[in-house]
Structure formats: C-alpha cells, structure tokens
C-alpha cells in the first residue's frame, strides 16, 4: 500500500487519547469490535494496538477511506486489525453480511454528518448483532434536553445543516429512544473535550 493512501485527520489525533480512556473502562476482554465509519483508519490502528486481545473490524462506505484504513493496517502490522469492510448503515439489513455477534460497535463523529436514517439503521442493526454483554459506543457532539451544550456546537450545527439539511447535531434523547427500541439502555454518558460526549449503551437486562 502506497504512503499516499495513508491519510491523517487532526481531529482523530486530538480525541484518540480521551476516547481510549473511556474504552479502557468499558470494552470487553475479547471478541470482535466493529467500527462504523472508520474514516482515515487512525483510530482503528490505535485501538487495535491498545487492545491486542480484541479483533478490530474497521469499515467505511467510502473507497478512499478504505484505502487509507488498509494503509494504516499495513503500517501497523497488527494481527488483530482486520481488513476494512464496505458498510453503509443506512442500507436495510446491513448487519446480515457480518459473521457472528459483535462484542462492541463503535461510531465516532459520524451520525451528525450523515442523514438521521444512518443513525437509526446503525442502532437497529446493533440491536441485532451485539452479544448479550456487548456495547454500542457513540462519540461526538449531541444536544441535551433540546439544547446545545455550547455555543460552538450550535454554530457547528448551523454549518452542517447549511451544507446538507439532513445533517446536524443529534438529540441525545432521540438516540437513547432509538436504542431503547432496539433493546439497548444508556449505561453511561461521559463529558469529553471540545464539548463532545461519549454515550455507552448496553443490552437491557
């Protein structure tokens, strides 16, 4: 894989350590972790390196992103980092192409730059393929109780909706409601740097 394919995102470099701190408290000891919308692949390589007993499955519907993920995989030489898959969670029954159950599903900075149908599809699919002890992890900006958590998030939301009316910062309560319908409960909300949140969902007991 050529070095030209390997891309880097400044935001991924900045939020990697805070996200890892949360994942260390929540990820299982083993199993398969599916990352939705892996982007450049920086997180996939870093997380696979941090959790050697977990098989990390990156994915992205964008072929350029998959090229970058493959380049990060080749550079890292990690045996637990799998080749990227093409997964579009807005497609019906996207989860049926995956073999077996997932110990974790992670989605970082995606649902606000995709139609809400993608978020709904992701949560529905997670309810189908997560193991009994599995978790669904979201990271990004969210509205709480109908309001933005910071003026910068409100401005970001306006900018997103100007680019595409189907994009925008999502209501945490809407995500939680969809998760509950899929059999998942919000286990923890963690305040993160730059006015972001981590949301951890687990199967309802």
Number of C-alpha atoms within 10 A of each C-alpha: 13 10 10 9 17 22 17 14 12 7 9 17 12 12 18 14 14 12 20 17 10 16 18 13 8 15 20 18 11 13 17 22 27 26 24 23 25 27 28 24 29 21 24 25 25 18 22 23 18 13 18 15 14 21 21 27 21 29 24 23 17 15 13 15 22 25 23 25 31 24 23 26 25 16 13 14 11 17 12 18 26 20 16 24 21 16 19 19 23 17 12 13 14 16 21 11 8 12 8 12 18 23 23 27 25 20 18 20 18 20 25 23 18 18 16 18 14 19 20 19 20 28 24 23 20 27 24 16 19 23 18 14 13 25 27 28 22 20 22 21 28 28 20 13 11 12 11 19 16 15 10 12 20 18 11 16 21 16 14 18 15 12 11 13 12 14 20 25 23 21 18 17 14 15 19 18 15 19 24 19 12 18 18 25 20 19 13 13 14 13 12 16 12 13 15 19 20 21 21 22 24 23 21 14 8
